[in-house]
Amino acid sequence: MFDLANQQIVLAVLATVAVGGLAWVFLYPLLSGERKVEQRLANTIQTQPVQRAARATQKSRREQVEESLRDLELRQRKNARPTLSQRIERAGLDLSTRQFVMISAGMGLAAFLLMLWSRMPLLAAVGFGFAGAFGLPFWMLSFLKNRREKRFLATFPDAVDVIVRGIKAGLPLIDSLKMVANEGQEPVKSEFRAIIETQTIGIPLGEACGKLYERMPLPEANFFGIVIAIQQKAGGNLSEALGNLSKVLRERKKMKAKIQAMSMEAKASAAIIGSLPPAVMGLVWLTSPTYIELLWTHPTGQLLLVGSAMWMSIGVMVMKKMINFDF
């Protein structure tokens, strides 16, 4: 059974976790620069392929390319704000929206009842229930989505090379895609299987490949959809285009590895700076508990503790933005 001091500590920690979870879900895309990256990619998609289309000799070819780019632009705008079902699909979970909502509600109710059973205050129990229903499930979706995207990027260039070799050997594009869907590694295997299934029900192959970006919102997947869509409508040497795409994907992979290596020192410094205040606080509490107990027993100390937690959270998010090198 908790005494008053422990209840106040838990309540302060709970408030910090809840604010951090909400900031991660709603504010991280803005602070991390993901929206700016998406805007830069949209501008690149709008300019470079249009320049290639301007060099075409036939007016019909230009019109076909422009139509493909307009469709891709509309799809990208629609993809900027994913629905809950899309977020579940991107995380690789085989759940419906209703099942996810029920699981989230169950986690929130379980956390609420557990806190009541532990004789926690009603406000703290409600906070734990809110964090269990809204914070933890959406954090898990983001974590699984990022992990799945990393696994996709690790094997996607090899899948494009398989398609290029199949086309050079004389196989149709659809058969080359089936090779990847049957023999590739997850999650590339399941994504290409979805392309085959989409094309089987009557959707054009270029549009089916373009839908890959809706399930896997990565620039590399968008590049692949653009190449296939333009080749299906305007023609051209597909093996050469995909070969160049494979080189671009591998160069981007090398660049990301270099950026990660160069930013590791800054990340380590940020981790040390962010962990120093709570570490020092814990050591002081272990050595002189009566000296620091005023932070959670006195109203002024509680206010200072909450304010310090908020400022630390803002500082960590700013450092995260400073060392986040997206391109």
N, C-alpha and C positions, 0 to 999 in steps of 0.2 A: 504494500500500500504506500502510495506516494505522499510525502509531506508537502508543505506549501512551496518550499524552495525548489524541490525537484519538479513540481508541477509548473512553476514559472519558467524553469530552464527548458523543459520539454515544449512549453507553449512558444517560447522564443525560437527554439530550433525549428518547430513546426511552421511558424510564420515565415522563417527564412527559406525553408524547403519549398513551401507553397509558392512564395514569390519567385524563387528561382525556377521552379517548374513552369509557371506561367510565362516567365520571361523566355525560357528556352523554347517553348512551343510557339509563342506569338511574336517575340521581339528578336530572336536569334536570326531569322532570315533577313531582317532589316539591318541588324548590327554587323553580321558576318560578311555582308557584301554580296550575298547570293542574288538578290534582286538586281544589283548593278551588273553582275556577271551575265545574268539572263538578258538584260537589256543590251549589253555589248554583243552577245551572241546573236540577238535578233537583228541588230544593225549590220553585223557581218553577213548574216544570211540574206538580208535584203540587198546588200550592195554587190558582193562578189559574184553570185550566180547571175545577177542582172547584167553585170559587165560582160560575162561570158556569153550571155544570150544576145547582147548588142553586137557582138562580133559575128553572129550567125549570118549567113547570106540569104536565107529565106525568111520571109515575114511569118509564115506559119510556124516555123521553128521557134522564133522569138515569142510568139503568142502562146505556144505550148509551154515554154519554159516559164513565162510570166504567170500563167495559170497555175502551174505547179507551185511556184513560190507563193502566190496568194493563198493557196490552200494550206501550205505549210505555215504561213504566218498566222492564219486564223486558228490553226490547230495549236500553235505555240501560245497564242494569247489565251485560248481556252485552258491550256495546260498550266498556266501561271498560278491558278487557284484551284488546286485539286480538291475533289470531294472526299468524303470519308471513305467511300468504297474504293476510290483510286489510291488513297494512302494505304489502305489495307492490302490492296493488290501489289503495290510497289514494295511493301514489306515482305512479300512472299507468303502471306498467311492465307490459308484456305478457310476464310470466315466470311460470312455475310455481315452487312451493316447491323442487322438486328442482333446477331450473335455477339458482335463486338460490344454493342451497347449494353447487352445483358451481362457480359463478362465484366465490363467496367463498373456497372451498377453493383454487381456482386462483390467486387473488390472494395468499392467504397463502403458498402454496408458492413462487410467483414471488418474493415478497419475501424468503423464507427463503433460496432458492438465490442470489439476487442478493447478499445479505449474505455468504454463504459464499464466493462468487466474489470478493468484495471483501476477503477475508481478515479479516473481522470475527470477534470471538469467538463461540463457539457460543451463549452466553447472549444476546448481542445479536441474533444471527440469529433465535433462537427468538422473541425479543420483537418483532422486525420482522414475523415471520410471523404472530404472534398479532394484531398491530395490523392487518395486511393482511387477515386472515380475518374478524375480528370488529369492529374499530373502523371502518375505512373504509366497508365495505358498508352498515352500519346508519346511519352518519352520512349517507351518500348518500340512504338511504331517508327519513330525517327532513328533509333539505334539499329533496328533490323533493316530499315531501308538503306542506311549508309553502309552497313556491312554487305548487303546484297549488291549494291552498286560497285563496291570495291572488288568483289568476286567477279562481277560481270566485266569490269574493265581489265582484269587480269587475263582473261581468256578471249575477249572479243577480237583483238587483232589476229589471233591464230584462226578464229572462225572465218574472218574475212579472207585470210590466205587460203583456206580450204575452198572457199567459193571461187576465188581467182583460179586456182589450179583446176577445179572442176570445169570452169568455163573454157580455159585454154585446152583442156582435154576433149572438148566438144560436147559437154553435157549442157542441157538447158539450165537456165537460172533456177527454176523451181526444183530441179533434181539436185542441184548443188546446195540449195537451202535445206532440202530434205536430208542430205548427208550430215549437215551440222545438227539438225534437229534429232537425228538418230544416234550420232556418235559424239556429239559435243559434251562439254561439261556444264554442270549447273552453275549459274542460272541461264547461261547462253542457250543451253539445250531447250529449256522450257519456253524461252522467249521466241526462238525460231520455230518451235512447234506451234506456238500461238499464231505466228505469221502464216504457217501452212494451213492451219485450221481456218483462219480468217479468209485466206484466198480460196479455200475449198468451197465456201458458202456463196461465192460469186463476187466478192470484192476484188477489184483489180490489184495486181501484185504490188504496184507502186504505192497504192494507198495502204495496203496491208503492211508493207515495210515502214511506211510513215507512222503507223500506229505504234511502232516499237517505242517511239519517243514518249508516248502517253503512258506506257507502262514502266519505262526506264528513262526518267528525265535527265539524260546526260547529253552533252554536246556530241560525243562520239556516236551515240545512237541517232541523233538528229542528222549528222553528216551522212550516215548510211542511208537513212530514209530519203534525203535529198538526192543523193547520187542515183538511187534506184528509180525514184519518181521521175527525174529528168530524163534518164535513159529510156524509160518506158514510153515517154511521150515524145521525146525529141530524137531518140536514137543515139548512136555513137558506139565507141569501143568500150564495152562494159568492163572487160578484163583490165584494160589500162586504167580506167577510172577507179576501179576497186583496188588495183595495185597501188595507185597513188594514195588512195584513202588509207590503205594499210600502213604505208610509210608515215603518213601524218599521224595516225593513231599511235604508232610506236614512238615517234618523236615526242608526242605529247606525254606519253607514259614516262619517257626518260626525263623530260622537263619537270614533271611532277615529282619524280624521285629526287632530282637535284634541288628543287625548291624545298622539299621536306627536309633534306639533309642540311640545307643552309639555315632553315628556320628552327632547327632543333635546339640551338643554343638559346635563342629567344624564348622558346617554349619552356626550356628548363629554368631560365631566369624567372619567367612569369609564374611557374609552379612554385618556386622557392618563395617569391615575394608574396604570393597568395596564401601559402601555408604558414608563413611566419606568425601572423597575429593569433590564429587559433592554437598553434603549437605553443607559443609563449604563454597564452592564457591557461592552457592545460598544465604546463609545467609549474606556473605560479600557483594554480589551485592544488597541485599535488604537494608542493613544499609549504605554502602558507594559505590554507583554505580560508581562514578568517579574514585575511587581507583582501581577498578578491570576491568574497561572498556578497559584498555590498552591491555588486553589479546586478544581482538577481533578487536581492532581498529589499533593496531600497527603491522607491519609485523613480528617483533620478537616475540611479544606476541602470534600471530596466530600460529607461528611455535612451540612455547612452548606448546600451547594448544593442537595442534594435536599430538605432541610427548607424552604429558602426557596422552592423551586418549589412544594412542597405548600401552604405558607401563601399564596403568591400565587394559586394556583388557588382556594383557599377564599375569599380576598378577592374575586376576580373573580366567583365564583358568588354571593356575598352581595350585591355591588353589582348583579349582574344581577337578583336577586330584588327589590331595593329600587326599581329603576326599571322593573319589569315591571308595567304597569298594565292588567290584564285585568278585564273586566266581563262 
